[in-house]
Amino acid sequence: MTGLSTILIVVGLFLAGGVYSFSRQGMPRGVIVLLAVASAMCLVAGVMRIQGIWE
């Protein structure tokens, strides 16, 4: 596991926590969708780097 993969996964999980928190607070749906997309992109990029698909 490389350092960048670790950072991407940690940021993705942090953003996923933000999605959960913002949805519980009743924030606007656009903000929640934006955070969810960013979280998914970070997590997928981190996993792809671990698997060696994207270097």
C-alpha positions as CSV (number, residue, x, y, z in Angstrom):
1,M,0.0,0.0,0.0
2,T,1.4,3.3,-1.0
3,G,1.2,6.6,0.9
4,L,-1.1,8.2,-1.7
5,S,-3.5,5.2,-1.6
6,T,-3.7,5.5,2.2
7,I,-4.4,9.3,2.0
8,L,-7.1,8.8,-0.6
9,I,-8.9,6.1,1.4
10,V,-8.7,8.2,4.7
11,V,-10.0,11.3,2.9
12,G,-12.8,9.2,1.3
13,L,-13.8,7.8,4.7
14,F,-13.7,11.3,6.2
15,L,-16.0,12.6,3.5
16,A,-18.3,9.6,4.0
17,G,-18.6,10.6,7.6
18,G,-19.5,14.1,6.5
19,V,-22.2,12.8,4.3
20,Y,-23.7,10.9,7.2
21,S,-23.4,13.9,9.5
22,F,-24.8,16.4,7.0
23,S,-27.8,14.1,6.1
24,R,-28.7,13.9,9.8
25,Q,-28.5,17.7,10.2
26,G,-30.9,18.2,7.2
27,M,-28.4,20.0,5.0
28,P,-29.3,20.8,1.4
29,R,-29.4,17.8,-0.9
30,G,-26.9,19.3,-3.3
31,V,-24.2,19.4,-0.6
32,I,-24.8,15.9,0.4
33,V,-24.6,14.6,-3.2
34,L,-21.4,16.5,-3.8
35,L,-19.8,15.0,-0.7
36,A,-21.0,11.6,-1.6
37,V,-19.5,11.8,-5.1
38,A,-16.2,13.1,-3.8
39,S,-16.1,10.3,-1.2
40,A,-16.8,7.6,-3.7
41,M,-14.1,9.0,-6.1
42,C,-11.5,9.1,-3.3
43,L,-12.3,5.6,-2.2
44,V,-12.3,4.1,-5.7
45,A,-9.0,5.9,-6.6
46,G,-7.4,4.6,-3.4
47,V,-8.5,1.0,-4.0
48,M,-7.5,1.2,-7.7
49,R,-4.0,2.3,-6.7
50,I,-3.7,-0.6,-4.2
51,Q,-4.8,-3.1,-6.9
52,G,-2.3,-1.6,-9.3
53,I,-4.9,-0.7,-11.9
54,W,-4.2,3.0,-11.8
55,E,-0.6,4.1,-11.2
